[in-house]
């Protein structure tokens, strides 16, 4: 028989397995489990595979109707709501940024606006880069003149570990006049790259 007394790895029925493969992972004679895509089992528990690649999915962005000084984003007649874009830097602060297309935000009440994305914005990101650095900079399109800074914040020491397990993450970047940060709330997630 296989169990805690007879098996340091995991049990597949009555057979003791080492417990160190993605297909049969476990310890202390517990039933073997399998690791999800993007995970490996080097030490009898599933951990993110450093060699795996992940897609970054933006779900939703919420921004205030005014900048940090209380001024409307689009003050010219007929311009309407803000047109935010998200600049994303992964790996380290000096890495090249990925910029999402400008999208007109929709009012959601209370002086807030939102953009729903629900799509991959950066594909095939190495897990090691996500573990090091992820930063979001939100800009408002004022073409043809220039873009305005809405806010920036992120994860300077890497994403939360539960993000790799599919949990939707909410990043709340507060309004802060000294740094000209108007504030935003961004929901996002990562998924194993196909």
C-alpha positions in Angstrom: 0.0 0.0 0.0 1.0 3.7 -0.4 0.6 6.3 2.3 2.3 8.7 4.6 4.3 6.0 6.4 5.6 4.3 3.2 5.9 7.1 0.7 7.8 10.4 0.8 6.4 11.4 -2.6 2.8 11.0 -3.7 0.5 8.1 -4.2 -1.1 7.0 -7.5 -3.5 4.4 -6.2 -1.2 2.0 -4.3 1.9 3.0 -6.2 4.4 5.5 -4.6 5.6 8.1 -7.1 8.6 10.4 -6.5 6.1 13.3 -6.6 8.4 15.6 -8.7 6.8 15.6 -12.1 4.1 17.9 -13.4 1.8 14.9 -14.0 2.4 13.4 -10.5 3.2 16.0 -8.0 2.9 15.7 -4.2 4.5 14.7 -0.9 4.0 12.8 2.3 2.0 10.0 0.8 -0.9 12.2 -0.3 -2.7 11.5 -3.6 -0.7 12.8 -6.6 -1.9 15.9 -8.3 -1.1 17.4 -11.6 0.3 20.9 -12.1 -1.5 23.5 -14.2 0.0 24.7 -17.5 2.9 27.0 -16.8 3.8 25.2 -13.5 6.3 22.6 -12.7 7.0 20.3 -9.7 10.7 20.3 -8.8 10.2 19.9 -5.0 7.0 18.0 -4.6 4.8 21.1 -5.0 3.6 23.0 -8.0 5.4 26.2 -8.6 5.6 28.6 -11.6 7.9 27.3 -14.3 10.6 29.9 -14.9 10.7 28.9 -18.5 6.9 29.4 -19.0 5.4 32.3 -21.0 2.2 34.2 -20.1 -0.2 36.5 -21.8 -1.1 39.7 -20.0 -4.8 40.4 -20.3 -6.3 43.9 -19.4 -9.8 43.6 -18.2 -10.9 47.1 -17.2 -9.6 50.6 -16.6 -11.4 53.2 -14.5 -10.2 56.8 -14.4 -11.6 60.0 -12.9 -13.3 62.6 -15.1 -10.7 65.2 -14.1 -7.0 65.4 -13.7 -5.3 65.8 -10.4 -6.0 69.6 -10.5 -9.8 69.0 -11.1 -9.6 70.0 -14.8 -11.6 68.0 -17.3 -9.5 65.8 -19.6 -11.0 67.0 -22.9 -11.9 70.7 -22.6 -12.3 71.4 -26.3 -16.0 71.5 -27.5 -17.1 68.1 -28.9 -14.2 66.2 -27.5 -16.2 64.4 -24.8 -14.7 61.8 -22.5 -11.1 60.9 -22.0 -9.3 58.7 -24.5 -6.9 56.7 -22.4 -4.2 54.3 -23.5 -2.1 52.0 -21.3 1.7 51.9 -21.6 3.0 48.6 -20.1 6.6 47.9 -19.1 7.5 44.3 -18.1 10.8 42.9 -16.8 12.6 46.1 -15.7 12.1 49.8 -15.7 14.3 50.2 -18.8 12.5 47.7 -21.0 10.6 48.7 -24.1 7.0 49.6 -23.4 3.9 48.2 -25.1 1.2 50.8 -25.8 -2.5 49.8 -26.2 -4.6 51.7 -28.7 -6.4 54.9 -27.6 -10.0 54.1 -26.6 -12.7 56.5 -25.7 -13.9 55.9 -22.1 -17.5 55.6 -21.2 -19.1 57.4 -18.2 -20.0 55.1 -15.3 -21.3 57.7 -12.9 -19.9 59.5 -10.0 -17.5 61.4 -12.3 -15.8 58.2 -13.3 -15.1 56.8 -16.7 -14.1 53.3 -17.8 -12.8 51.2 -20.6 -13.4 47.5 -20.9 -10.7 45.6 -22.7 -11.0 41.9 -22.0 -8.1 41.0 -24.3 -4.5 40.1 -24.4 -2.3 43.2 -24.7 1.1 41.7 -24.2 1.7 38.1 -25.4 4.2 35.5 -24.5 5.8 37.3 -21.5 8.4 35.2 -19.7 7.5 34.3 -16.1 10.8 35.6 -15.0 10.0 39.1 -16.3 6.6 39.1 -14.6 8.3 38.1 -11.4 10.7 41.1 -11.7 8.7 44.1 -12.7 5.4 45.2 -14.1 4.4 48.9 -14.5 1.4 50.6 -16.0 1.4 54.2 -17.2 -2.0 55.6 -18.3 -2.0 58.5 -20.8 -4.9 60.5 -22.2 -4.8 61.2 -26.0 -4.9 64.9 -26.9 -3.9 64.4 -30.5 -2.8 66.2 -32.5 -1.0 68.1 -29.6 0.3 65.5 -27.2 -0.8 62.9 -24.6 -1.5 63.9 -21.0 -0.2 61.9 -18.0 -3.1 60.3 -16.1 -1.1 58.1 -13.7 1.4 55.4 -13.2 2.0 52.6 -10.7 2.6 48.9 -10.7 4.6 46.1 -9.2 8.3 47.2 -8.9 9.2 43.8 -7.4 7.1 41.6 -9.6 3.4 40.5 -9.7 1.6 38.9 -6.8 2.1 35.1 -6.7 -1.7 34.4 -6.9 -1.7 36.2 -10.3 -0.1 33.1 -11.9 -3.1 31.0 -10.7 -5.5 33.1 -12.8 -6.8 35.4 -10.1 -7.9 38.8 -11.5 -5.8 41.5 -10.0 -6.9 45.0 -9.1 -4.3 47.8 -9.1 -5.5 50.9 -7.4 -3.3 53.9 -8.1 -4.3 56.8 -5.8 -4.7 60.4 -6.8 -1.6 62.3 -5.7 -1.1 65.9 -6.7 2.7 66.1 -5.9 3.4 63.4 -8.4 0.7 64.6 -10.8 -1.0 61.2 -10.5 -4.7 61.6 -11.2 -5.4 58.1 -10.1 -6.9 55.0 -11.7 -8.1 51.5 -11.0 -6.9 48.8 -13.4 -8.0 45.1 -13.4 -5.8 42.6 -15.2 -4.8 39.0 -15.2 -2.2 36.6 -16.7 -2.9 33.3 -18.5 -0.5 30.7 -19.8 0.4 31.5 -23.4 -0.9 29.0 -25.9 
